[in-house]
Amino acid sequence: MEPEGTIHELTNEQLAELLACQAEKSHPPRTRAFRRASRRAFLWPEEASSLEHAGRSLTELQSIGPYLEKIIRSWIAEKAIPPSPPPLRTGFLTFTQAQAILTTDPAWITGLRGDLQMHSLWSDGSASIADMAAAAVELNYEYIAITDHAKGLKIAGGIDESQLRAQGAEIESINQSLAGAGRKLRVLRSIELNLSPSGEGDMEPAALAELDIVIGCFHSALRRKEDQTGRDLAALRNPDIQILGHPRGQIYNYRAGLSADWPRVFAYAAELDKAVEIDAYPDRQDLSPELLLLARKAGCRISFGTDSHGPTQLRFMIFAAASALRAGISRERILNLMSRDELLNWVRAVRESASGTKG
């Protein structure tokens, strides 16, 4: 039993569910406002209940205006209890939850060497590579991987082989400037390879071989209900990729993602010594908590990527770090805790192994 006098405060996670439920009962444009606020609740830097009790305005929080503030205040006052969230909204950490988890081992995030998924103006990002690098310098990173979308994903401004080479020249120039300024950060050449359901990439292998590291991701047929284990195994078998990005393809309150025999998938990744990703974008957080426990048991490598589309989103790393810490992933299995040389040596070994077994 709870001690007498215990106060039950609504958490941001619970408020996100109440907002999502309210969206389902509302009509446009309020539907959109509730849905947007439900997503943004996972990024609120403080608990809304704490702001309320401190007499501060809830409009300090992203996507909260006077109308939603009034409703949230009433929920807090009434100690409203949200229903258990459906699968579409299950397994997502809030920013404040992630912070609390990381306070148990602060070195877990301060020890990170880099970020292995982000986008720039070359595809659908909002900032230049130089801007992303400058933000990474502030985080004391040793490397970042620029993973703009490949040509098959035209809706996201995917780049082709010629553009990829031109981007490489820009990255080389940025790295020279960083070295000249005495910075330890280096920008790694990479790409978010678009994978077909059969695991095939949309770029020439010769172009991919020039890159420092390659992440492969599914972007189509992500609502299929039948088992997709074969698709994930085929992706891991693709010799051109070293990381399988956002393996399930879930998006908060939008798409549950793929179903698969995940223990088998993670065991195969471990066998090939390839990595699976925790995409730290708040709406994705994929791998989810339950899948991370299976990945830990299989012993496969884990990659952290913020999937940032602008400099301020590099802070999303907190979600990946907290998820891995909570799941008990060992430090030696996390790519982002490797030095740059260790990371590139691992890529080289994976490529050599894939080349030796290809065909």
BELPEQUI-V188613 format. One record per pair of residues at least 6 apart in sequence whose ideal C-beta (glycine too) atoms are under 8 Angstrom apart, sorted by the first residue. I is the first residue (numbers start at 1). GAP is how many residues later the second one is. D is the distance in whole Angstrom. If there is no record, write none. Layout:
i;gap;d
I;GAP;D
I;GAP;D
//
This chain:
i;gap;d
8;71;6
9;38;7
9;40;4
9;67;8
10;8;8
10;38;7
10;39;5
10;65;6
10;66;5
10;69;7
10;70;7
11;36;6
11;38;7
11;83;7
11;85;8
11;86;8
12;29;5
12;30;7
12;32;5
12;35;6
12;36;6
12;82;5
12;83;8
12;84;6
12;85;8
13;28;8
13;29;8
13;79;8
13;81;5
13;84;7
14;67;8
14;68;5
15;26;5
15;33;6
15;57;6
15;60;7
15;67;8
16;22;5
16;23;8
16;25;4
16;26;6
16;73;7
16;76;8
16;78;7
17;21;8
17;65;4
17;66;7
17;68;5
17;72;6
18;57;6
18;62;6
18;64;5
19;15;5
19;16;8
19;18;5
19;19;4
19;22;6
19;49;8
20;14;7
20;15;7
20;18;4
20;65;8
20;69;6
20;233;6
21;61;7
21;62;7
22;12;5
22;49;7
23;7;8
23;8;5
23;9;8
23;11;4
23;12;4
23;15;6
26;8;6
33;30;8
33;32;8
33;34;8
33;35;7
34;34;8
35;218;7
36;27;5
37;26;4
37;27;6
37;31;6
38;215;7
39;24;8
39;213;6
39;214;7
39;243;7
39;244;6
40;21;7
40;22;4
40;23;4
40;24;8
41;7;8
41;20;8
41;53;7
42;50;6
42;51;7
42;52;5
42;53;6
42;210;7
42;240;5
42;241;8
43;19;6
43;51;8
43;52;5
43;239;6
44;17;5
44;18;7
44;50;7
44;51;6
44;52;7
45;50;6
45;51;7
46;15;8
46;50;7
47;49;6
48;10;6
48;13;6
48;24;6
48;28;7
49;27;5
51;6;7
51;7;6
51;9;6
51;10;7
52;6;7
52;20;8
52;21;6
52;24;5
57;12;7
58;6;5
58;10;8
58;11;4
58;14;6
58;15;7
59;6;6
59;7;7
59;10;6
64;8;7
74;6;8
87;169;5
88;164;7
88;165;5
88;166;7
88;167;7
88;168;6
89;163;6
89;164;5
90;198;8
91;194;7
91;197;4
91;198;5
91;199;7
92;160;6
92;190;7
92;193;5
93;8;8
93;192;6
93;226;6
93;229;6
93;230;6
95;187;8
95;223;7
95;224;8
97;225;7
98;220;5
98;221;5
98;223;8
98;224;4
98;225;8
99;219;7
99;223;8
101;221;4
101;224;6
101;225;5
102;6;6
102;7;6
102;216;7
102;219;6
102;220;5
102;223;7
104;221;7
105;220;6
108;213;6
108;216;8
108;217;5
109;208;7
109;209;7
109;212;4
111;220;8
111;226;6
112;29;7
112;192;7
112;205;7
112;209;7
112;224;5
112;225;7
113;28;6
113;29;4
113;30;6
113;223;6
113;224;6
113;225;6
113;226;6
113;227;7
113;230;8
114;22;7
114;27;5
114;28;6
114;29;4
114;30;6
114;31;7
114;74;8
114;222;6
114;226;7
114;229;8
115;21;7
115;26;7
115;29;5
115;30;7
115;189;7
115;190;6
115;191;5
115;193;7
115;199;6
115;202;6
115;221;7
116;28;8
116;29;5
116;31;7
116;74;8
116;97;7
116;99;7
116;127;7
116;161;8
116;187;5
116;188;6
116;189;5
116;219;6
116;220;6
117;28;7
117;30;5
117;75;7
117;98;6
117;128;6
117;160;7
117;162;7
117;186;8
117;188;3
117;189;6
117;190;5
117;191;8
118;7;7
118;14;6
118;26;6
118;27;7
118;28;6
118;29;6
118;187;7
118;188;6
118;189;7
118;190;4
118;191;8
118;195;8
118;196;7
119;6;4
119;27;8
119;28;7
119;29;5
119;30;7
119;73;8
119;188;7
119;189;7
119;190;5
120;7;6
120;8;6
120;9;5
120;11;8
120;12;6
120;26;6
120;28;6
121;6;7
121;7;5
121;8;8
122;7;7
122;24;8
122;26;4
122;35;8
122;37;6
122;41;7
122;45;5
123;25;4
123;26;4
123;30;8
123;33;6
123;34;4
123;35;6
123;36;6
124;24;8
124;25;6
124;32;4
124;33;5
124;185;6
125;7;8
125;23;7
125;183;8
125;184;5
125;185;7
126;183;6
126;184;4
127;183;5
127;184;6
129;17;6
129;38;8
129;41;6
129;42;6
129;45;6
129;58;6
130;44;6
131;180;6
132;12;6
132;14;7
132;55;8
132;176;7
132;179;6
132;182;8
133;11;7
133;41;6
133;45;7
133;52;6
133;54;6
134;177;7
135;176;4
135;177;8
135;179;5
136;8;5
136;49;6
136;178;7
137;41;8
137;46;6
137;48;5
139;175;6
141;44;6
142;42;6
142;43;6
142;44;7
142;197;7
142;198;5
143;42;7
143;43;5
143;44;7
143;45;5
143;197;5
143;200;7
144;41;7
144;43;6
144;44;7
145;42;8
145;43;4
145;44;8
145;45;4
145;67;7
145;68;6
145;70;8
145;160;8
146;21;7
146;25;7
146;41;6
146;42;7
146;43;7
146;44;6
147;43;5
147;44;6
147;45;4
147;68;5
147;158;7
148;9;8
148;10;8
148;11;6
148;19;7
148;43;6
148;44;7
149;7;4
149;8;7
149;9;4
149;10;7
149;42;8
149;43;5
149;45;7
150;8;5
150;9;7
150;41;5
150;42;7
150;43;5
150;44;5
150;51;7
150;52;5
150;53;5
151;7;5
151;8;6
151;9;4
151;10;8
151;43;8
151;51;6
151;52;7
152;6;6
152;42;4
152;50;3
153;39;8
153;41;5
153;49;8
153;66;6
158;36;7
158;44;8
159;8;7
159;32;8
160;43;8
161;42;6
161;43;6
161;46;4
164;27;6
164;39;7
164;43;6
164;47;8
165;42;7
165;45;8
167;22;8
168;21;5
168;42;7
171;16;5
171;18;6
174;13;6
175;11;5
175;12;6
178;7;6
178;8;7
178;9;8
179;7;8
186;154;6
188;23;8
188;24;4
188;25;6
188;152;8
189;21;7
189;22;5
189;23;5
190;21;6
190;22;6
190;23;5
190;24;6
190;25;7
191;12;7
191;17;7
191;20;6
191;23;6
191;24;7
192;23;5
192;24;8
192;25;6
192;53;7
193;8;4
193;9;7
193;10;6
193;15;7
193;21;6
193;22;7
193;23;4
193;24;7
193;47;7
193;48;6
194;7;7
194;8;5
194;22;8
194;23;7
194;25;6
195;6;6
195;7;8
195;21;5
195;22;6
195;23;5
195;24;8
195;40;5
195;43;7
195;46;8
196;6;8
196;24;8
197;21;7
197;23;7
197;24;5
197;31;8
197;34;5
198;33;7
198;36;6
199;32;7
199;34;8
199;35;3
199;36;4
199;37;8
199;38;6
199;39;5
200;34;8
200;38;7
201;7;7
201;15;6
201;37;6
201;39;5
201;40;7
203;37;8
205;34;8
205;35;5
208;6;5
208;32;5
209;31;8
209;142;8
212;132;6
212;135;7
213;29;6
213;30;7
213;130;7
213;131;8
213;134;5
214;26;6
214;27;5
214;28;6
214;29;7
215;26;7
215;27;7
215;28;4
215;29;8
215;30;4
215;62;7
215;88;8
215;90;7
216;19;6
216;22;6
216;24;7
216;25;4
216;27;7
216;28;6
216;29;6
217;27;8
217;28;4
217;29;6
218;13;7
218;17;7
218;31;6
218;40;7
219;30;8
222;27;4
222;33;6
222;35;6
222;36;6
223;32;6
224;34;7
225;34;7
226;33;8
227;32;6
227;33;6
227;34;7
228;30;4
228;31;6
228;32;5
229;31;4
229;32;4
229;35;6
229;36;6
231;27;7
231;29;8
232;12;7
232;15;6
232;26;7
232;28;5
232;33;5
233;31;7
233;32;7
233;35;6
235;6;7
235;9;6
236;8;6
236;29;7
236;32;5
236;33;6
236;36;6
236;38;6
237;35;8
239;112;7
239;115;4
239;116;7
239;118;8
239;119;5
240;114;8
241;33;7
242;32;6
242;33;7
242;104;8
242;105;5
242;108;5
242;109;7
243;31;7
243;32;5
243;33;7
243;34;6
243;60;5
243;62;8
243;92;8
244;25;7
244;30;7
244;31;7
244;32;5
244;33;7
245;32;5
245;34;6
245;58;8
245;60;7
246;31;6
246;33;4
246;38;6
246;40;4
246;61;8
247;11;8
247;18;7
247;29;5
247;30;7
247;39;7
247;40;6
247;44;7
248;9;4
248;10;5
248;12;8
248;38;5
248;39;7
248;40;7
248;43;7
249;6;7
249;8;4
249;9;6
249;37;7
250;6;6
250;7;4
250;34;7
250;35;8
250;36;5
250;38;7
251;6;8
251;32;5
251;33;6
252;30;7
252;31;5
252;32;8
252;33;8
254;29;8
257;29;7
262;29;6
262;32;5
262;33;8
263;31;5
263;34;7
263;35;6
265;11;8
266;10;7
266;28;6
266;29;5
266;31;8
266;32;4
266;34;5
267;31;5
267;33;8
269;6;7
269;7;5
269;26;8
269;29;7
269;31;4
269;32;7
270;28;5
270;29;5
270;30;4
270;31;8
272;78;7
272;81;7
272;82;8
273;28;7
273;73;8
273;76;7
273;77;6
273;80;7
274;26;7
274;27;7
274;76;6
275;25;7
275;26;4
275;27;6
275;28;4
275;60;6
276;11;6
276;19;6
276;24;6
276;25;7
276;26;6
276;27;7
277;9;8
277;10;7
277;25;8
277;26;5
277;27;7
277;28;6
278;7;7
278;8;7
278;9;5
278;14;7
278;24;6
278;25;7
278;26;6
278;27;7
278;41;8
278;42;4
278;45;6
278;46;6
279;6;7
279;7;5
279;8;8
279;26;6
279;28;5
279;41;8
280;24;6
280;25;7
280;26;5
280;27;7
280;36;4
280;37;6
280;38;7
280;39;4
280;40;4
280;41;8
280;43;8
281;25;7
281;26;4
281;27;8
281;32;8
281;35;6
281;38;8
282;34;6
282;37;6
284;23;7
285;34;6
285;38;7
287;8;6
287;15;8
287;36;7
289;34;6
289;37;7
289;38;6
292;10;8
292;31;6
292;32;7
292;35;4
292;37;7
293;34;5
293;35;8
295;7;7
295;32;8
295;34;7
296;31;6
296;32;6
296;33;5
296;34;8
296;37;8
299;34;7
300;33;7
301;32;5
301;33;8
301;34;6
302;22;6
302;27;6
302;31;6
302;32;5
302;33;7
303;31;8
303;32;5
303;33;7
304;13;6
304;16;4
304;17;7
304;20;7
304;30;7
304;31;7
304;32;5
305;15;7
306;7;6
306;8;6
306;9;8
306;10;4
306;11;5
306;14;7
307;6;8
307;9;7
308;6;5
308;8;7
324;10;6
331;6;5
335;8;6
335;11;7
338;8;7
//
